[in-house]
Amino acid sequence: QVQLVELGGGLVQPGGSLRLSCAVSGFTLDQVAIVWFHQAPGKEREGISCISGSDGSTYYDDSVEGRFTISRDKAANTIDLQMNNLNAADTGAYYCATDGHSSSCGEFSYTTDNLASSYWGQGTQVTVSS
């Protein structure tokens, strides 16, 4: 059965770091692309990073490029998101997701239909505040 669980959120000061984990059940990480989404308070959910199952290639939105690093632990079947130099705009809920059929980030569709049929974790809250 497919399950995604996000862990690692919390309260951090501006400039600080957090490491989020997405524990994946039902797929191996070689099979599917995993996408991290961020939803700031009152805003739409936005894809910020992706890692391909096929070759481990990565994608970063401009808002996190150079600050966040996505990686995979195949043995543990987890996808991690190392978040550095956090700022207030990073506050919000973080979700991991897979559509279950896209093996690369380039193939992953952000259409409403594909997102609605994707597998999502429950989310983890990150608050960046002094």
Backbone torsions as a table, in degrees:
resi	resn	phi	psi	omega
1	GLN	NA	148.3	-175.6
2	VAL	-89.4	131.2	176.3
3	GLN	-151.0	138.2	174.1
4	LEU	-125.5	133.1	-177.7
5	VAL	-132.2	122.5	177.8
6	GLU	-93.4	137.8	178.5
7	LEU	-136.0	155.3	168.9
8	GLY	110.2	-3.3	178.9
9	GLY	-68.3	166.5	179.4
10	GLY	168.3	-167.7	179.7
11	LEU	-96.9	131.0	-179.0
12	VAL	-143.0	149.1	177.8
13	GLN	-78.2	153.9	174.2
14	PRO	-53.4	137.7	-176.2
15	GLY	87.5	-9.2	-179.1
16	GLY	-83.5	-175.2	-175.1
17	SER	-132.8	151.8	170.6
18	LEU	-141.2	155.1	175.1
19	ARG	-124.2	117.3	177.4
20	LEU	-97.0	148.4	176.2
21	SER	-125.9	144.0	174.5
22	CYS	-120.2	108.5	178.6
23	ALA	-88.2	123.9	-172.8
24	VAL	-111.8	129.1	172.8
25	SER	-121.2	144.3	177.2
26	GLY	98.4	-15.2	175.1
27	PHE	-138.1	150.8	164.4
28	THR	-88.8	154.8	-176.0
29	LEU	-72.1	-11.1	173.5
30	ASP	-78.1	-12.9	-172.4
31	GLN	-91.0	-36.7	-166.5
32	VAL	-136.0	152.2	169.9
33	ALA	-77.3	141.1	176.5
34	ILE	-117.0	132.0	-177.4
35	VAL	-118.1	133.8	169.7
36	TRP	-94.1	133.1	177.1
37	PHE	-117.0	147.5	174.3
38	HIS	-121.6	135.3	175.4
39	GLN	-127.1	103.8	176.2
40	ALA	-72.5	155.2	179.9
41	PRO	-54.5	127.7	179.0
42	GLY	74.8	6.1	-177.3
43	LYS	-115.3	165.7	176.3
44	GLU	-75.9	153.7	176.8
45	ARG	-68.5	133.5	-173.6
46	GLU	-129.1	130.1	173.7
47	GLY	-70.0	128.1	-177.0
48	ILE	-117.2	-21.3	-179.7
49	SER	-160.1	151.7	-178.5
50	CYS	-146.9	148.2	172.6
51	ILE	-131.0	132.3	-177.3
52	SER	-79.9	142.6	174.0
53	GLY	-74.9	-34.4	-173.2
54	SER	-64.4	-44.0	-175.6
55	ASP	-138.5	2.1	179.4
56	GLY	77.7	9.2	178.0
57	SER	-64.9	154.7	-171.1
58	THR	-125.6	158.6	176.3
59	TYR	-135.1	142.6	175.4
60	TYR	-135.3	134.8	170.2
61	ASP	-67.5	152.5	-179.0
62	ASP	-56.6	-30.4	-176.4
63	SER	-67.7	-19.9	-178.3
64	VAL	-122.1	-6.1	-179.8
65	GLU	-55.6	130.3	-179.9
66	GLY	86.3	-13.6	179.1
67	ARG	-110.5	-36.2	-177.5
68	PHE	-107.8	148.4	176.0
69	THR	-133.3	125.2	177.0
70	ILE	-99.8	141.6	-179.6
71	SER	-150.9	168.3	179.3
72	ARG	-129.9	146.5	173.3
73	ASP	-116.9	99.2	-174.6
74	LYS	-64.8	-37.4	-178.6
75	ALA	-63.5	-40.8	-179.4
76	ALA	-89.6	-8.5	-176.2
77	ASN	56.0	47.6	178.0
78	THR	-125.6	150.7	171.8
79	ILE	-114.5	125.1	-177.7
80	ASP	-107.6	149.9	174.6
81	LEU	-128.6	104.9	175.9
82	GLN	-83.5	120.8	-175.9
83	MET	-114.7	116.4	-179.6
84	ASN	-117.0	161.3	177.6
85	ASN	49.7	51.2	-177.3
86	LEU	-69.4	147.6	176.8
87	ASN	-132.0	174.2	-173.9
88	ALA	-60.0	-31.3	-179.9
89	ALA	-67.1	-16.7	177.9
90	ASP	-79.9	-8.8	178.6
91	THR	-60.3	140.4	176.4
92	GLY	144.4	-171.1	179.1
93	ALA	-90.8	141.1	178.3
94	TYR	-118.5	131.7	-178.4
95	TYR	-126.9	146.7	167.8
96	CYS	-110.4	151.0	-174.9
97	ALA	-153.5	154.9	169.3
98	THR	-143.0	144.6	175.6
99	ASP	-84.9	-8.6	175.2
100	GLY	82.4	-2.1	-179.2
101	HIS	-135.9	-14.6	176.9
102	SER	-88.5	122.2	-178.8
103	SER	-88.6	-16.6	179.9
104	SER	-130.1	157.5	178.5
105	CYS	-63.8	-33.7	178.7
106	GLY	-64.8	-25.9	179.9
107	GLU	-86.4	-20.2	-176.3
108	PHE	-66.7	127.9	-178.9
109	SER	-99.1	133.1	178.4
110	TYR	-98.0	18.9	175.0
111	THR	-65.7	155.6	179.9
112	THR	-57.0	-42.9	-178.1
113	ASP	-63.9	-44.6	-178.5
114	ASN	-67.9	-40.4	178.0
115	LEU	-65.0	-37.4	-179.3
116	ALA	-66.7	-30.0	-179.9
117	SER	-94.7	2.2	-180.0
118	SER	-78.7	165.3	175.2
119	TYR	-95.2	130.7	-175.7
120	TRP	-124.3	146.3	168.0
121	GLY	-79.3	177.3	-177.2
122	GLN	-80.1	-14.4	-179.0
123	GLY	92.5	153.0	173.9
124	THR	-136.2	141.1	-172.5
125	GLN	-91.7	133.3	173.5
126	VAL	-119.6	127.3	176.5
127	THR	-123.2	121.3	178.8
128	VAL	-107.7	110.9	-175.0
129	SER	-157.6	145.8	174.2
130	SER	-92.4	NA	NA
